[in-house]
């Protein structure tokens, strides 16, 4: 089912005209109401009249997370505070927090986009959706909640954590859709046995997972563990929250709600646009946001974009799955290393589980990288030689993917800390 055929199956030229009109309105509004953008545009020597079509977007200034922090809380807002009906915020782990206000219309668009996203994965108003994303300042919980309510699905607002209870509710209330982070889905799958529940007793059909990068191999493990089909949902609070994009039944990319957010993929070094299918940094411009419209917001997420129609019937641009973050990228002995590359390798090795941590250190002037991974609970080694053989296999595979030497250590099952939100995969001791 397609939630909004007019918006999602629009012809390319019609969409381009709509995007151009909405971009012109947004630029005019921020130029008039947001000093930050007025100054930036003046520095670049452009005026709102210079932006006529969506292609003129390349003339506009960028916005970064740093700009949001420096203008905390409401310095980038284009609407009066009296029109805010909700404010989400990110935690301030690396400095000041960032605030993201919404007007009534912004929240309506939010739930519209989430309803589209749930339908995109195959959900309908007959489904029972268990929302195990955190409720609160984080947009995951409330975002999915409002969208599922708009769709008319049954909502179980279980929020994150309390895993045993979560599984009991899942069985008793016959949840058909699970929405959470992929690492928590993995943890729920692992905890089934302990809770004395068999996956056959669950009614799950669809998993809507997002908020952190994950590999295809992890997807397979989650699908097998919980007996569902897993789909990606993408979003970020600065742009809206979940529902900016979601994967469809074709499972070849995530449809972007392009009538609300214009996506670009840029070379992260030169900030020039790259061709369709090429990996680069994902950048979004708001086309309808009232409270805090952002121009060319640099997400730091690495992805690619394809235009054209999809076998599902939608014509919206599709972004690839997130491959990592340009700022999560570790530079070890001059080599770029992404945690997602390490995860893909580990998931190919049957004897280990997808629970791992990457420890980066420095000995003298030399960077070292260690990958610590748990053995799979079903695996019983015959002798110590077996463990050595597994380590060598992983080392060899990592070496061919990363092109640097990696130390591998094996840990007992369930000795690496689990996360109920986003998993912490990297410990970088070089700065301590
Ligand atoms: Zn599709």
Boltz pocket constraint, residues with backbone or C-beta under 6 A from the ligand:
constraints:
  - pocket:
      binder: B
      contacts: [[A, 248], [A, 249], [A, 250], [A, 255], [A, 310], [A, 311], [A, 312], [A, 313], [A, 314]]
      max_distance: 6.0
